[in-house]
Each structure stands twice: as C-alpha cells, then as structure tokens.
Amino acid sequence: MSRENVRFNYVIGDVQGCFEALKALLKAIQFDADQDYIWFAGDLVARGENSVGALRFIKKLCERGCAATVLGNHDLNLLAVARGIKKLKDKDHIDDVIHALESDELIDWLRKQPLCLFPNPQTILTHAGIPNIWDAEQTAVLAKEVETVLADDDFDVLDSFLKEMYGAEPALWEDNLQGNARRRCITNYLTRMRLTDAQGRLEFSFKDALDEPMPEGFQPWFEFESKTAQTHQIIFGHWAALQGKSISSQIQNVDGGCVWGHQLIAYRLEDKEIFKVDNPVM
C-alpha cells in the first residue's frame, strides 16, 4: 500500500502480548489493511496472554505494508532471552515465542525493527519518549546507532551489546560517550525513560502516577522544555500509569495499561481522536 493512499494512521500503545485486546481494538476502529496504517509504540510482547500470537500477527501486518513498529524495553528483553544473554523471568510470558517453531524467524525480524519512526514529517514515535536535550534529527541519528548493532549480521556484535545493555549508567547523555556504554545510554532514553532532571539525567526507580512523590530534582521528562516538541509531535508508550494521557498538543502518551487490566489505546493522527477497548481477558 502506498503511504500516499492511506485513509487513517493509528498509533497503538503497548500491546504486551494482549492479543485478544489488539483484535478487539482493530475491530473497534474498523481497521482496513488495504486503507489504514498502524504504528505500534513498542512492547509488542511480555506479560499478556499470547505474546507469540500478537508478535506473529504484527509481523504479518508489517510485512504486508500496513504497519510498522518501534522496539520497547520488553522487546529488547525478549531478544536478550532468546540469545541466552538473560534468564527468562516467570512474570515475562515470552516462553511461547522462545519455543515457537518459527522462533528464530520471529526473533530475527524483531531485532531489525527501529527504535524511532516518523509517522509523518511532523510526528516522531519512540517507545519511552525523547529527552528534552535532543532534537528530532539527533534522536533519529542516535537511534540508528543502536539499530545497526541490533540488526548486525554478525551475532557476536549483537551479543556483545546485549550483554552490556542493562544498567543505569551512564545516566546522563554526553556526546563523547563511546561503545556499548554510549549505546546503552541511547537505549535507556528511548525505551526506559520516565523521569529526568533538567539536564536530562535519567532516574529509573519511579514508575507511578504523576500525583505520587518523585525523587528530589527529578520530573517527568516531558515537563522540561523540549527541543523536539518545538518541531514535532512526540508520541510514546511505556508509562502505563499515564493511562494514555494527552500531555500537551505536542506530546501524547498511548500506553493505557492494557496488560494491567486497563485499556488498549489507538490514537488517530488525522484528527487526534483516541479509541480505547478494555482487555477482554482480564
């Protein structure tokens, strides 16, 4: 499908393996694969009832040319588990992907997905958001640095990064960062960020709602004047406690906390209308 012929563009928040909710949402928006386009905000898999079903389905939509996705922290966790870098946790319901007959194919496809997308020239999508210190162009360039390693044909290159992907340091971006420390910092901003300070320093302990006490000196990343928001609308998922909150005309969350018994959200770019469905299996 030509991008010029699209009727509606929808951004869908964290699916997290909630396949039944995804099907219900697509029915609610009357999604037509021949006319509409879906942009997924990452975390396709993890703690829902059917990670492998959701992943298979989204992969087919993308290969058909009517969808695209960014990677979230849970998608990266799946890559690390699949490569034997990290142990599978009971709360992460991704064993169905690991043990699927086409597991290698699914994992190989997933690792080649981007961390940053532009649904249109005025809109940028990442899983967790964009720190106030980066503009849109810088964000895309830095995301590409990580994407290139994840998609490398040499699995030693991939595994080297996955082994060092986890960690809270460096917590503050510096242009002179090198190697996997640099890539880890980029990954943390784009897939794990919630709070920062005014300089962009990351804080990882806070996951609650906006009315809860926050560590001193830190605020939600979108509370600081954003270079990117001056030129683009930022759409992000990741923060379930936000419940799909419209932060401003330039910043929109799409994580409705579906996997926690709440809702799966689709945000229509053409008119900024929000569609929600309850999780039918909760």
C-alpha positions in Angstrom: 0.0 0.0 0.0 1.3 3.4 -0.9 1.7 5.7 2.0 0.0 8.4 0.0 -3.2 6.4 -0.3 -3.6 5.8 3.5 -7.1 6.7 4.8 -6.2 6.7 8.6 -3.0 6.4 10.6 -3.3 5.0 14.1 -0.7 4.8 16.8 -1.3 1.8 19.1 0.1 1.7 22.6 1.9 -1.2 24.4 0.3 -4.5 23.3 2.4 -6.6 25.7 1.1 -9.8 24.2 -2.6 -8.9 24.8 -3.6 -10.4 21.5 -7.4 -10.5 22.2 -7.4 -6.8 23.2 -5.5 -6.0 20.0 -8.0 -7.8 17.9 -10.9 -6.1 19.7 -9.2 -2.6 19.2 -8.7 -3.2 15.5 -12.4 -4.2 15.2 -13.4 -1.1 17.2 -11.6 1.3 14.8 -12.8 -0.7 11.8 -9.2 -1.2 10.7 -8.9 -2.0 6.9 -5.4 -3.3 6.0 -6.0 -2.0 2.4 -6.7 1.6 3.5 -5.3 2.2 7.0 -1.8 2.1 8.7 -0.9 1.1 12.2 2.2 2.5 14.1 3.0 0.3 17.1 4.7 2.1 20.1 6.7 -1.0 21.1 6.5 -3.6 23.9 4.7 -5.9 21.5 5.3 -8.8 23.9 5.7 -9.7 27.5 3.0 -10.1 30.2 -0.2 -10.6 28.3 -1.9 -13.9 27.5 -0.5 -14.5 24.0 2.8 -12.9 23.1 3.6 -15.2 20.2 0.2 -14.7 18.7 0.5 -10.9 18.9 4.0 -11.0 17.5 3.1 -13.2 14.6 0.1 -11.0 13.8 2.0 -7.7 14.0 4.9 -9.1 11.9 2.4 -10.1 9.2 0.9 -6.6 9.2 4.3 -5.1 8.8 5.3 -7.4 6.0 2.0 -6.6 4.3 3.0 -3.0 4.3 0.2 -1.7 6.5 2.1 -1.4 9.8 5.4 -0.5 11.4 6.7 -0.7 15.0 9.4 0.7 17.2 11.1 -1.5 19.8 10.3 -1.3 23.5 12.2 -2.4 26.6 10.2 -5.7 26.7 11.0 -6.4 23.1 14.7 -5.9 23.8 14.4 -8.2 26.8 12.9 -10.9 24.5 16.0 -10.6 22.3 18.3 -11.0 25.2 16.5 -14.1 26.5 16.4 -15.6 23.0 20.1 -15.1 22.6 20.8 -16.7 26.0 22.1 -13.5 27.5 19.4 -13.1 30.1 17.3 -15.7 32.0 13.6 -15.9 31.5 11.5 -14.5 34.4 8.2 -16.1 35.3 6.4 -12.8 35.0 7.5 -12.3 31.4 5.2 -14.5 29.4 7.5 -14.8 26.4 8.3 -18.5 26.6 5.7 -19.1 23.8 7.9 -17.0 21.5 11.1 -18.8 22.6 9.6 -22.2 22.0 7.6 -21.4 18.8 8.5 -23.4 15.7 9.5 -20.2 13.9 11.1 -18.6 16.9 14.4 -17.8 15.0 12.4 -16.1 12.3 10.4 -14.1 14.7 13.4 -13.0 16.7 15.4 -12.2 13.6 12.5 -10.0 12.3 12.1 -8.3 15.7 15.8 -7.3 16.1 15.7 -5.5 12.8 12.9 -3.1 13.8 13.7 0.5 14.6 13.8 2.5 17.9 12.4 5.7 16.3 9.9 6.3 13.5 8.3 9.3 11.8 4.7 8.5 11.1 4.6 11.8 9.2 7.0 14.8 8.8 5.6 16.5 11.9 5.4 13.4 14.2 8.0 11.3 15.9 7.4 8.0 17.7 9.6 6.2 20.2 8.7 3.8 23.0 9.5 5.9 26.1 9.8 9.4 24.7 12.6 11.8 23.9 14.8 13.6 26.4 14.5 17.4 26.4 18.1 17.7 25.4 17.7 16.0 22.0 16.1 17.4 18.9 14.3 15.1 16.4 17.2 14.8 14.0 19.6 13.9 16.7 17.2 11.3 18.1 16.9 9.6 14.7 20.7 9.5 14.2 21.4 8.2 17.7 18.6 5.6 17.4 20.2 4.3 14.2 23.5 3.7 16.1 21.7 1.1 18.3 19.5 -0.3 15.4 22.6 -1.0 13.4 24.1 -3.2 16.1 20.9 -5.0 16.8 20.5 -5.9 13.2 24.1 -6.8 12.6 24.7 -10.0 10.6 27.5 -10.9 13.0 25.8 -12.3 16.1 28.9 -11.7 18.1 28.3 -7.9 17.6 24.7 -8.3 18.7 25.5 -10.4 21.7 28.3 -8.1 22.8 25.8 -5.2 23.1 23.0 -7.3 24.6 25.4 -8.4 27.4 26.1 -4.8 28.3 22.6 -3.4 27.5 21.4 -3.5 31.1 22.4 -0.9 33.6 21.6 2.6 34.8 24.9 4.2 33.9 25.7 6.4 32.2 22.6 8.2 33.4 23.4 11.5 31.5 24.0 11.8 27.8 27.4 13.2 26.7 28.3 13.4 23.0 31.7 11.8 23.7 30.3 8.6 25.1 31.8 5.5 23.3 31.0 1.9 22.5 28.3 -0.1 24.3 28.1 2.5 27.2 27.0 5.0 24.5 24.5 2.6 23.0 23.2 1.6 26.5 22.5 5.3 27.3 20.7 5.8 24.0 18.6 2.7 24.6 17.7 3.8 28.1 16.5 7.1 26.9 14.3 5.7 24.1 13.0 2.6 25.9 13.1 3.0 29.7 12.9 6.7 30.5 10.3 8.2 32.7 11.9 10.8 34.9 14.9 13.1 34.2 16.4 16.2 35.7 16.7 19.5 33.8 20.0 18.4 32.3 18.5 15.1 31.1 19.9 12.8 33.8 17.9 9.6 34.0 16.1 8.2 37.1 14.8 4.7 36.9 13.1 3.9 40.2 9.9 5.8 39.7 7.0 4.1 37.8 3.9 5.6 39.4 1.3 8.2 38.6 2.1 11.8 38.2 0.5 12.7 41.6 2.9 10.5 43.5 6.0 11.8 45.2 9.0 11.8 42.9 12.7 11.8 43.8 14.1 15.2 44.5 15.3 17.1 41.5 13.5 14.8 39.0 10.3 15.3 37.0 8.7 13.5 34.1 10.9 14.1 31.0 8.0 15.9 29.3 7.9 18.6 32.0 11.1 20.2 30.7 11.2 22.4 27.6 11.8 20.0 24.8 13.9 20.7 21.7 12.0 18.0 19.8 8.5 19.2 20.8 9.3 22.6 19.3 9.3 21.0 15.8 7.4 17.7 16.2 4.6 16.0 18.0 6.1 13.3 20.2 4.1 10.1 20.7 5.2 7.5 23.2 4.0 4.5 25.3 5.9 2.7 28.1 4.3 4.6 31.1 1.2 2.6 32.0 0.3 4.9 34.9 -0.3 7.8 32.5 -3.3 5.9 31.0 -2.9 7.4 27.6 -2.7 11.0 28.8 -2.5 13.9 26.4 0.4 15.8 27.9 0.1 18.7 25.6 -0.8 19.4 22.0 2.8 18.3 21.1 3.2 15.3 23.4 0.8 12.2 23.6 1.0 9.0 25.6 -0.6 5.9 24.2 0.0 3.3 27.0 -3.4 2.5 28.5 -2.1 -0.2 30.8 -3.9 -2.9 29.0 -1.8 -5.7 30.5 -2.6 -4.4 34.0 -6.4 -4.8 33.4 -7.0 -1.4 31.8 -7.3 -0.4 28.2 -5.5 -0.7 24.9 -5.4 2.6 23.0 -5.3 3.7 19.4 -4.6 7.4 18.6 -5.6 8.6 15.2 -3.2 11.0 13.8 -5.5 12.7 11.3 -7.8 14.2 14.0 -6.1 13.2 17.3 -9.1 11.1 18.3 -8.4 8.4 20.9 -10.1 5.0 20.8 -10.0 2.5 23.8 -11.0 -1.0 24.4 -11.0 -3.0 27.7 -8.8 -6.0 28.0 -11.3 -8.9 27.3 -9.2 -11.5 29.2 -8.8 -9.6 32.4 
